[in-house]
């Protein structure tokens, strides 16, 4: 089964129905059908949630938050470094885990050097370390650097929804010959 990672443009667009151009939204519907039929597994990370939480549109924020359970979250999008403790206002000791969202320092650094910002580098890093084989996006920050990024993450192909949909049509077991 093909594991496809959705960057935030796709994770949000699938919920809001606003992927552009409209042909990409139509392609996304084909991908959703492939997921429903067990041909692919679509995943994202908590990085999408962090990005969605920044929206100021209350209705849009509520819609995105309500749909989070519809897409699986990758298992490795943070690491626990240990724990720390502080006293709360009543003097009670409260233990908090110390967490990092950088799960592969070398890869993260390389992706930043290739021109990605922190959030985009985390998305691609999460897709790579979680054995995804497709990174679905419409974001030009990824698409314009596709060759260099794929060279750094050789098991991951950066694609538009329409490219995944076309690939699924070619490999579909019920495809007419």
Secondary structure, 3 states (H helix, E strand, C coil): CEEEEECHHHHHHHHHCCCCCHHHHHHHHHHHHHHHCCCEEEEECHHHHHHHCCCCCHHHHHHHHHCHHHCEECCCCCEEEEEEEEECCCCCEEEEEEEECCCCHHHHHHHHHCCCCHHHHHHHHHHHHCCCCEEECCCHHHHCCHHHHHHHCCCCEEECHHHHHHHHHHHCCCCCC
